[in-house]
């Protein structure tokens, strides 16, 4: 298994951050067939395979805002208002994804991208672990 950690800064607002390029570069360096496992070692972030740039990323944030509003209903109540929702989000958008790799290339569909989803405005510094399991 080969593995690396990518540092991502998500900023001070809810974000769907494209990490496809980092995943592609890592997979290309392997040159082989296998699986790319993308993992976010944070209790308040997730990984989504989604179309980006055509409004779907904003739609995802809107849907998460409807499902998990940033208000005072959350029992986990430290940090910014609504912070508890960030701890619930990984149950809906898991902190991992696994993508087939063929000849060093991600086997994503035409409109699929890999994204880090982060609703935690209290912690903009994230790590993404990329692990390649050879076939």
C-alpha positions as CSV (number, residue, x, y, z in Angstrom):
1,X,0.0,0.0,0.0
2,X,1.2,3.5,-0.8
3,X,-0.1,6.4,1.2
4,X,0.2,10.2,1.4
5,X,-1.5,13.1,3.2
6,X,-2.8,16.2,1.4
7,X,-3.3,19.4,3.3
8,X,-6.4,21.4,2.5
9,X,-7.6,24.8,3.7
10,X,-11.3,25.1,3.5
11,X,-11.9,28.6,4.8
12,X,-14.5,30.2,7.0
13,X,-17.8,29.0,5.4
14,X,-19.5,25.8,4.4
15,X,-17.6,24.3,1.4
16,X,-17.5,21.5,-1.1
17,X,-13.8,21.6,-2.0
18,X,-12.6,19.8,-5.2
19,X,-9.7,17.3,-4.5
20,X,-9.9,15.5,-7.8
21,X,-6.6,16.9,-9.0
22,X,-4.7,15.7,-5.9
23,X,-6.3,12.3,-6.3
24,X,-5.4,12.1,-10.0
25,X,-1.8,13.1,-9.4
26,X,-1.4,10.5,-6.6
27,X,-3.0,7.7,-8.7
28,X,-0.9,8.6,-11.7
29,X,2.2,8.2,-9.6
30,X,1.3,4.6,-8.9
31,X,1.0,3.7,-12.6
32,X,-1.0,0.6,-11.9
33,X,-4.4,-0.9,-11.3
34,X,-6.0,-1.0,-7.8
35,X,-8.1,1.1,-5.5
36,X,-7.7,4.6,-4.3
37,X,-9.1,5.1,-0.8
38,X,-9.7,8.7,0.2
39,X,-10.1,9.3,3.9
40,X,-10.6,12.4,6.0
41,X,-9.4,11.9,9.6
42,X,-11.8,14.5,11.0
43,X,-15.0,14.1,13.0
44,X,-16.6,17.0,11.1
45,X,-15.8,16.4,7.4
46,X,-16.8,14.0,4.6
47,X,-15.8,12.9,1.1
48,X,-18.3,13.0,-1.7
49,X,-18.2,11.8,-5.3
50,X,-20.3,14.4,-7.1
51,X,-20.5,16.6,-10.1
52,X,-18.8,20.0,-9.4
53,X,-19.0,23.3,-11.1
54,X,-22.5,23.0,-12.5
55,X,-24.4,23.9,-9.4
56,X,-24.5,20.5,-7.7
57,X,-22.0,21.6,-5.1
58,X,-24.2,24.5,-4.1
59,X,-27.2,22.2,-4.2
60,X,-25.5,19.8,-1.8
61,X,-24.7,22.6,0.6
62,X,-28.3,23.8,0.4
63,X,-29.6,20.3,1.1
64,X,-27.2,20.0,4.0
65,X,-28.4,23.4,5.3
66,X,-32.0,22.2,5.2
67,X,-31.2,18.8,6.9
68,X,-28.6,20.2,9.3
69,X,-29.3,23.9,10.0
70,X,-26.7,26.0,11.8
71,X,-28.9,26.8,14.8
72,X,-29.0,26.1,18.5
73,X,-30.8,22.7,18.4
74,X,-27.6,20.7,18.7
75,X,-26.6,19.1,22.0
76,X,-23.0,19.1,20.9
77,X,-22.8,22.9,21.4
78,X,-19.2,24.1,21.7
79,X,-17.7,26.3,19.0
80,X,-19.6,28.4,16.5
81,X,-23.4,28.4,16.3
82,X,-24.7,25.1,15.0
83,X,-21.3,23.4,15.3
84,X,-23.0,20.2,16.4
85,X,-24.4,19.7,12.9
86,X,-20.8,19.3,11.7
87,X,-20.5,16.2,13.9
88,X,-23.7,14.7,12.5
89,X,-22.8,15.4,8.8
90,X,-20.3,12.4,8.5
91,X,-23.2,10.0,9.1
92,X,-24.7,11.4,5.9
93,X,-21.5,12.1,3.9
94,X,-19.0,9.6,5.1
95,X,-15.4,10.5,5.8
96,X,-14.2,8.2,3.0
97,X,-14.6,7.1,-0.6
98,X,-13.0,4.3,-2.6
99,X,-12.3,4.8,-6.4
100,X,-11.1,2.2,-8.9
101,X,-7.8,3.0,-10.6
102,X,-6.9,1.6,-14.0
103,X,-3.4,2.0,-15.4
104,X,-2.8,4.9,-13.0
105,X,-6.1,6.8,-13.9
106,X,-9.1,7.3,-11.7
107,X,-12.1,5.3,-13.2
108,X,-14.6,8.1,-12.4
109,X,-17.6,8.7,-14.6
110,X,-17.7,11.7,-17.0
111,X,-19.1,14.2,-14.6
112,X,-17.8,12.8,-11.3
113,X,-15.3,14.6,-9.1
114,X,-13.9,13.9,-5.6
115,X,-14.8,16.5,-3.0
116,X,-14.1,17.3,0.6
117,X,-17.3,18.4,2.3
118,X,-16.7,20.6,5.3
119,X,-19.4,22.5,7.4
120,X,-17.0,23.1,10.3
121,X,-16.1,26.8,10.0
122,X,-14.1,26.5,13.3
123,X,-11.3,24.4,11.7
124,X,-10.2,25.4,8.2
125,X,-7.1,23.2,8.2
126,X,-7.9,19.7,7.0
127,X,-5.9,16.6,6.0
128,X,-6.9,14.0,3.4
129,X,-5.2,10.7,3.4
130,X,-4.9,9.1,0.0
131,X,-4.0,5.3,0.0
132,X,-3.4,3.2,-3.1
133,X,-4.1,-0.5,-2.8
134,X,-2.5,-2.3,-5.7
135,X,-4.6,-4.9,-7.6
